[in-house]
Every structure is written in structure tokens, then in C-alpha cells.
Amino acid sequence: MAGSPKRDAKNPGAAAKQGATDGHDPGPGLDRVIQAQIGDKLRAMYGELVEQPVPDRLTAILDRLSAGKGSGR
């Protein structure tokens, strides 16, 4: 393939290192535009769930955990 780095059987990371020296280092992670799009989709999918009340059983568990914090554990 023209323009693509050759694979080196003895040094498989050589192609990645060569790409990093061309001045374009995308680094790990996603572009901010893509992050925003993912956030929008997640809010659309789970928005209703966030608005639902917390079940009494879970509230009781959280209360017991909070009360136990002050006991010096």
C-alpha cells in the first residue's frame, strides 16, 4: 500500500512510532465533537431514568451507610 508504513516483523511497534513522528499525534481519547454527540445520545436514552424517584429500599441502604461513616470504621 502506498503511503502506509511498512510492518516490521521484528519490531511491530515501529509503524506506530513512525506515524507519531509526522507531527500528527491524535493521542488517546475521542474528539470533543464526538464526545458531545455520545453525551447527547446517552442523555436521550437515560434522561427518563434519571428523573425517576430513588426506591425506598435503596434510600434505606444509603442512610445506613451514611450512619456507619461516623462510627470511625
N, CA, C and O atoms as a Tinker XYZ file with bonds, in Angstrom:
   292  protein
     1  N      0.840000   -1.189000    0.000000    73     2
     2  CA     0.000000    0.000000    0.000000    64     1     3
     3  C      0.878000    1.242000    0.000000    63     2     4     5
     4  O      1.800000    1.362000    0.806000    81     3
     5  N      0.593000    2.132000   -0.880000    73     3     6
     6  CA     1.379000    3.352000   -0.955000    64     5     7
     7  C      0.997000    4.296000    0.164000    63     6     8     9
     8  O     -0.185000    4.484000    0.454000    81     7
     9  N      1.999000    4.890000    0.792000    73     7    10
    10  CA     1.735000    5.881000    1.821000    64     9    11
    11  C      1.541000    5.315000    3.212000    63    10    12    13
    12  O      1.517000    6.072000    4.183000    81    11
    13  N      1.403000    3.998000    3.336000    73    11    14
    14  CA     1.241000    3.433000    4.669000    64    13    15
    15  C      2.574000    2.878000    5.152000    63    14    16    17
    16  O      3.350000    2.362000    4.348000    81    15
    17  N      2.856000    2.974000    6.461000    73    15    18
    18  CA     4.122000    2.492000    6.978000    64    17    19
    19  C      4.241000    0.987000    6.831000    63    18    20    21
    20  O      3.254000    0.263000    6.959000    81    19
    21  N      5.454000    0.516000    6.564000    73    19    22
    22  CA     5.703000   -0.912000    6.442000    64    21    23
    23  C      5.675000   -1.545000    7.819000    63    22    24    25
    24  O      6.066000   -0.926000    8.808000    81    23
    25  N      5.215000   -2.767000    7.876000    73    23    26
    26  CA     5.253000   -3.514000    9.124000    64    25    27
    27  C      6.615000   -4.161000    9.269000    63    26    28    29
    28  O      7.170000   -4.693000    8.308000    81    27
    29  N      7.142000   -4.111000   10.462000    73    27    30
    30  CA     8.433000   -4.697000   10.752000    64    29    31
    31  C      8.185000   -5.890000   11.654000    63    30    32    33
    32  O      7.751000   -5.717000   12.793000    81    31
    33  N      8.453000   -7.116000   11.166000    73    31    34
    34  CA     8.184000   -8.325000   11.926000    64    33    35
    35  C      8.974000   -8.365000   13.227000    63    34    36    37
    36  O      8.489000   -8.902000   14.223000    81    35
    37  N     10.179000   -7.810000   13.236000    73    35    38
    38  CA    11.000000   -7.823000   14.443000    64    37    39
    39  C     10.578000   -6.742000   15.428000    63    38    40    41
    40  O     10.791000   -6.887000   16.632000    81    39
    41  N      9.980000   -5.656000   14.930000    73    39    42
    42  CA     9.581000   -4.537000   15.784000    64    41    43
    43  C      8.173000   -4.087000   15.388000    63    42    44    45
    44  O      8.021000   -3.138000   14.619000    81    43
    45  N      7.135000   -4.767000   15.911000    73    43    46
    46  CA     5.773000   -4.447000   15.480000    64    45    47
    47  C      5.333000   -3.031000   15.823000    63    46    48    49
    48  O      4.419000   -2.517000   15.178000    81    47
    49  N      5.935000   -2.383000   16.801000    73    47    50
    50  CA     5.563000   -1.031000   17.166000    64    49    51
    51  C      6.213000    0.027000   16.291000    63    50    52    53
    52  O      5.940000    1.216000   16.457000    81    51
    53  N      7.061000   -0.382000   15.369000    73    51    54
    54  CA     7.789000    0.578000   14.532000    64    53    55
    55  C      6.850000    1.430000   13.690000    63    54    56    57
    56  O      7.085000    2.627000   13.528000    81    55
    57  N      5.794000    0.836000   13.154000    73    55    58
    58  CA     4.854000    1.595000   12.322000    64    57    59
    59  C      4.160000    2.669000   13.140000    63    58    60    61
    60  O      3.974000    3.789000   12.664000    81    59
    61  N      3.777000    2.339000   14.363000    73    59    62
    62  CA     3.104000    3.317000   15.222000    64    61    63
    63  C      4.055000    4.448000   15.586000    63    62    64    65
    64  O      3.658000    5.613000   15.607000    81    63
    65  N      5.304000    4.111000   15.872000    73    63    66
    66  CA     6.284000    5.139000   16.213000    64    65    67
    67  C      6.545000    6.047000   15.022000    63    66    68    69
    68  O      6.686000    7.260000   15.182000    81    67
    69  N      6.609000    5.472000   13.834000    73    67    70
    70  CA     6.849000    6.264000   12.641000    64    69    71
    71  C      5.703000    7.243000   12.423000    63    70    72    73
    72  O      5.938000    8.395000   12.058000    81    71
    73  N      4.460000    6.799000   12.644000    73    71    74
    74  CA     3.303000    7.676000   12.480000    64    73    75
    75  C      3.305000    8.807000   13.486000    63    74    76    77
    76  O      2.805000    9.893000   13.191000    81    75
    77  N      3.860000    8.576000   14.680000    73    75    78
    78  CA     3.874000    9.595000   15.724000    64    77    79
    79  C      4.876000   10.699000   15.419000    63    78    80    81
    80  O      4.770000   11.794000   15.971000    81    79
    81  N      5.839000   10.434000   14.559000    73    79    82
    82  CA     6.860000   11.436000   14.269000    64    81    83
    83  C      6.465000   12.372000   13.133000    63    82    84    85
    84  O      7.218000   13.289000   12.805000    81    83
    85  N      5.297000   12.158000   12.526000    73    83    86
    86  CA     4.916000   13.006000   11.405000    64    85    87
    87  C      4.254000   14.315000   11.857000    63    86    88    89
    88  O      3.739000   15.068000   11.030000    81    87
    89  N      4.268000   14.584000   13.173000    73    87    90
    90  CA     3.720000   15.835000   13.678000    64    89    91
    91  C      2.242000   15.756000   14.012000    63    90    92    93
    92  O      1.685000   16.707000   14.562000    81    91
    93  N      1.603000   14.654000   13.695000    73    91    94
    94  CA     0.180000   14.487000   13.987000    64    93    95
    95  C      0.053000   13.415000   15.047000    63    94    96    97
    96  O      0.160000   12.225000   14.750000    81    95
    97  N     -0.175000   13.833000   16.291000    73    95    98
    98  CA    -0.308000   12.891000   17.399000    64    97    99
    99  C     -1.729000   12.983000   17.944000    63    98   100   101
   100  O     -2.012000   13.840000   18.781000    81    99
   101  N     -2.633000   12.106000   17.479000    73    99   102
   102  CA    -4.005000   12.183000   17.950000    64   101   103
   103  C     -4.141000   11.842000   19.427000    63   102   104   105
   104  O     -5.085000   12.292000   20.075000    81   103
   105  N     -3.234000   11.069000   19.961000    73   103   106
   106  CA    -3.286000   10.699000   21.366000    64   105   107
   107  C     -4.515000    9.863000   21.664000    63   106   108   109
   108  O     -5.352000    9.633000   20.791000    81   107
   109  N     -4.614000    9.415000   22.891000    73   107   110
   110  CA    -5.778000    8.610000   23.248000    64   109   111
   111  C     -7.015000    9.476000   23.419000    63   110   112   113
   112  O     -6.917000   10.684000   23.635000    81   111
   113  N     -8.159000    8.857000   23.323000    73   111   114
   114  CA    -9.397000    9.583000   23.559000    64   113   115
   115  C    -10.149000    9.902000   22.281000    63   114   116   117
   116  O     -9.743000    9.543000   21.176000    81   115
   117  N    -11.260000   10.589000   22.480000    73   115   118
   118  CA   -12.137000   10.941000   21.373000    64   117   119
   119  C    -12.172000   12.444000   21.167000    63   118   120   121
   120  O    -11.959000   13.218000   22.100000    81   119
   121  N    -12.437000   12.838000   19.961000    73   119   122
   122  CA   -12.614000   14.238000   19.611000    64   121   123
   123  C    -13.759000   14.820000   20.435000    63   122   124   125
   124  O    -14.722000   14.111000   20.729000    81   123
   125  N    -13.676000   16.089000   20.810000    73   123   126
   126  CA   -14.708000   16.719000   21.650000    64   125   127
   127  C    -16.084000   16.707000   20.978000    63   126   128   129
   128  O    -17.103000   16.598000   21.660000    81   127
   129  N    -16.120000   16.815000   19.676000    73   127   130
   130  CA   -17.405000   16.781000   18.965000    64   129   131
   131  C    -18.047000   15.407000   19.134000    63   130   132   133
   132  O    -19.252000   15.303000   19.365000    81   131
   133  N    -17.244000   14.361000   19.019000    73   131   134
   134  CA   -17.751000   13.005000   19.180000    64   133   135
   135  C    -18.188000   12.784000   20.623000    63   134   136   137
   136  O    -19.225000   12.167000   20.866000    81   135
   137  N    -17.411000   13.283000   21.584000    73   135   138
   138  CA   -17.795000   13.169000   22.994000    64   137   139
   139  C    -19.150000   13.830000   23.236000    63   138   140   141
   140  O    -19.991000   13.281000   23.948000    81   139
   141  N    -19.362000   14.996000   22.650000    73   139   142
   142  CA   -20.626000   15.717000   22.813000    64   141   143
   143  C    -21.779000   14.920000   22.200000    63   142   144   145
   144  O    -22.867000   14.856000   22.773000    81   143
   145  N    -21.543000   14.320000   21.046000    73   143   146
   146  CA   -22.589000   13.521000   20.404000    64   145   147
   147  C    -22.950000   12.310000   21.244000    63   146   148   149
   148  O    -24.126000   11.971000   21.378000    81   147
   149  N    -21.937000   11.653000   21.815000    73   147   150
   150  CA   -22.187000   10.496000   22.681000    64   149   151
   151  C    -22.975000   10.937000   23.911000    63   150   152   153
   152  O    -23.924000   10.265000   24.317000    81   151
   153  N    -22.584000   12.064000   24.505000    73   151   154
   154  CA   -23.289000   12.592000   25.669000    64   153   155
   155  C    -24.745000   12.884000   25.356000    63   154   156   157
   156  O    -25.630000   12.576000   26.155000    81   155
   157  N    -24.997000   13.476000   24.198000    73   155   158
   158  CA   -26.382000   13.775000   23.792000    64   157   159
   159  C    -27.205000   12.493000   23.659000    63   158   160   161
   160  O    -28.350000   12.435000   24.107000    81   159
   161  N    -26.622000   11.479000   23.048000    73   159   162
   162  CA   -27.329000   10.205000   22.861000    64   161   163
   163  C    -27.614000    9.540000   24.206000    63   162   164   165
   164  O    -28.706000    9.014000   24.421000    81   163
   165  N    -26.622000    9.564000   25.121000    73   163   166
   166  CA   -26.827000    8.952000   26.436000    64   165   167
   167  C    -27.902000    9.689000   27.228000    63   166   168   169
   168  O    -28.723000    9.061000   27.896000    81   167
   169  N    -27.899000   11.027000   27.154000    73   167   170
   170  CA   -28.941000   11.798000   27.846000    64   169   171
   171  C    -30.318000   11.475000   27.280000    63   170   172   173
   172  O    -31.289000   11.371000   28.030000    81   171
   173  N    -30.407000   11.317000   25.967000    73   171   174
   174  CA   -31.688000   10.984000   25.347000    64   173   175
   175  C    -32.155000    9.595000   25.777000    63   174   176   177
   176  O    -33.348000    9.381000   25.990000    81   175
   177  N    -31.224000    8.652000   25.906000    73   175   178
   178  CA   -31.584000    7.287000   26.270000    64   177   179
   179  C    -31.940000    7.151000   27.749000    63   178   180   181
   180  O    -32.880000    6.437000   28.099000    81   179
   181  N    -31.184000    7.840000   28.626000    73   179   182
   182  CA   -31.331000    7.630000   30.060000    64   181   183
   183  C    -31.958000    8.808000   30.799000    63   182   184   185
   184  O    -32.036000    8.782000   32.027000    81   183
   185  N    -32.399000    9.823000   30.096000    73   183   186
   186  CA   -32.973000   11.003000   30.727000    64   185   187
   187  C    -34.158000   10.683000   31.614000    63   186   188   189
   188  O    -34.263000   11.204000   32.725000    81   187
   189  N    -35.057000    9.827000   31.133000    73   187   190
   190  CA   -36.229000    9.453000   31.923000    64   189   191
   191  C    -35.825000    8.701000   33.182000    63   190   192   193
   192  O    -36.430000    8.891000   34.237000    81   191
   193  N    -34.824000    7.861000   33.086000    73   191   194
   194  CA   -34.381000    7.077000   34.225000    64   193   195
   195  C    -33.875000    7.973000   35.350000    63   194   196   197
   196  O    -34.130000    7.701000   36.523000    81   195
   197  N    -33.170000    9.025000   35.004000    73   195   198
   198  CA   -32.615000    9.948000   35.992000    64   197   199
   199  C    -33.731000   10.681000   36.733000    63   198   200   201
   200  O    -33.575000   11.020000   37.907000    81   199
   201  N    -34.844000   10.926000   36.066000    73   199   202
   202  CA   -35.954000   11.665000   36.668000    64   201   203
   203  C    -36.821000   10.811000   37.598000    63   202   204   205
   204  O    -37.640000   11.350000   38.342000    81   203
   205  N    -36.647000    9.481000   37.563000    73   203   206
   206  CA   -37.452000    8.606000   38.417000    64   205   207
   207  C    -36.984000    8.708000   39.866000    63   206   208   209
   208  O    -35.801000    8.933000   40.122000    81   207
   209  N    -37.909000    8.541000   40.816000    73   207   210
   210  CA   -37.532000    8.616000   42.228000    64   209   211
   211  C    -36.664000    7.435000   42.646000    63   210   212   213
   212  O    -36.744000    6.352000   42.065000    81   211
   213  N    -35.837000    7.660000   43.657000    73   211   214
   214  CA   -34.985000    6.595000   44.193000    64   213   215
   215  C    -35.861000    5.667000   45.016000    63   214   216   217
   216  O    -36.620000    6.146000   45.859000    81   215
   217  N    -35.787000    4.354000   44.807000    73   215   218
   218  CA   -36.615000    3.415000   45.574000    64   217   219
   219  C    -36.327000    3.511000   47.074000    63   218   220   221
   220  O    -35.189000    3.745000   47.481000    81   219
   221  N    -37.363000    3.330000   47.885000    73   219   222
   222  CA   -37.232000    3.415000   49.343000    64   221   223
   223  C    -36.167000    2.450000   49.869000    63   222   224   225
   224  O    -35.409000    2.789000   50.778000    81   223
   225  N    -36.116000    1.262000   49.300000    73   223   226
   226  CA   -35.136000    0.263000   49.752000    64   225   227
   227  C    -33.707000    0.784000   49.590000    63   226   228   229
   228  O    -32.874000    0.606000   50.478000    81   227
   229  N    -33.431000    1.420000   48.465000    73   227   230
   230  CA   -32.097000    1.960000   48.224000    64   229   231
   231  C    -31.812000    3.147000   49.134000    63   230   232   233
   232  O    -30.693000    3.300000   49.624000    81   231
   233  N    -32.801000    3.973000   49.357000    73   231   234
   234  CA   -32.639000    5.107000   50.268000    64   233   235
   235  C    -32.294000    4.618000   51.677000    63   234   236   237
   236  O    -31.443000    5.204000   52.347000    81   235
   237  N    -32.954000    3.546000   52.127000    73   235   238
   238  CA   -32.682000    2.988000   53.458000    64   237   239
   239  C    -31.247000    2.471000   53.539000    63   238   240   241
   240  O    -30.573000    2.661000   54.552000    81   239
   241  N    -30.784000    1.825000   52.488000    73   239   242
   242  CA   -29.403000    1.317000   52.460000    64   241   243
   243  C    -28.416000    2.478000   52.530000    63   242   244   245
   244  O    -27.441000    2.425000   53.280000    81   243
   245  N    -28.668000    3.521000   51.753000    73   243   246
   246  CA   -27.783000    4.690000   51.759000    64   245   247
   247  C    -27.764000    5.368000   53.126000    63   246   248   249
   248  O    -26.715000    5.823000   53.582000    81   247
   249  N    -28.928000    5.435000   53.782000    73   247   250
   250  CA   -28.998000    6.013000   55.127000    64   249   251
   251  C    -28.158000    5.213000   56.114000    63   250   252   253
   252  O    -27.432000    5.784000   56.928000    81   251
   253  N    -28.261000    3.886000   56.038000    73   251   254
   254  CA   -27.470000    3.035000   56.947000    64   253   255
   255  C    -25.979000    3.205000   56.690000    63   254   256   257
   256  O    -25.189000    3.240000   57.633000    81   255
   257  N    -25.589000    3.310000   55.432000    73   255   258
   258  CA   -24.170000    3.507000   55.106000    64   257   259
   259  C    -23.676000    4.850000   55.624000    63   258   260   261
   260  O    -22.570000    4.941000   56.156000    81   259
   261  N    -24.486000    5.890000   55.473000    73   259   262
   262  CA   -24.112000    7.215000   55.957000    64   261   263
   263  C    -23.972000    7.235000   57.481000    63   262   264   265
   264  O    -23.067000    7.883000   58.007000    81   263
   265  N    -24.853000    6.537000   58.190000    73   263   266
   266  CA   -24.800000    6.470000   59.644000    64   265   267
   267  C    -23.554000    5.715000   60.100000    63   266   268   269
   268  O    -23.000000    6.025000   61.155000    81   267
   269  N    -23.115000    4.749000   59.337000    73   267   270
   270  CA   -21.929000    3.968000   59.693000    64   269   271
   271  C    -20.633000    4.718000   59.502000    63   270   272   273
   272  O    -19.621000    4.356000   60.102000    81   271
   273  N    -20.633000    5.749000   58.685000    73   271   274
   274  CA   -19.418000    6.548000   58.443000    64   273   275
   275  C    -18.927000    7.220000   59.712000    63   274   276   277
   276  O    -17.720000    7.295000   59.943000    81   275
   277  N    -19.834000    7.706000   60.531000    73   275   278
   278  CA   -19.471000    8.428000   61.740000    64   277   279
   279  C    -18.964000    7.539000   62.853000    63   278   280   281
   280  O    -18.514000    8.044000   63.882000    81   279
   281  N    -19.025000    6.220000   62.677000    73   279   282
   282  CA   -18.632000    5.314000   63.756000    64   281   283
   283  C    -17.141000    5.020000   63.755000    63   282   284   285
   284  O    -16.685000    4.211000   64.564000    81   283
   285  N    -16.353000    5.656000   62.865000    73   283   286
   286  CA   -14.904000    5.509000   62.867000    64   285   287
   287  C    -14.387000    4.243000   62.225000    63   286   288   289
   288  O    -13.295000    3.781000   62.554000    81   287
   289  N    -15.156000    3.676000   61.315000    73   287   290
   290  CA   -14.721000    2.459000   60.618000    64   289   291
   291  C    -13.644000    2.740000   59.631000    63   290   292
   292  O    -13.166000    1.824000   58.960000    81   291
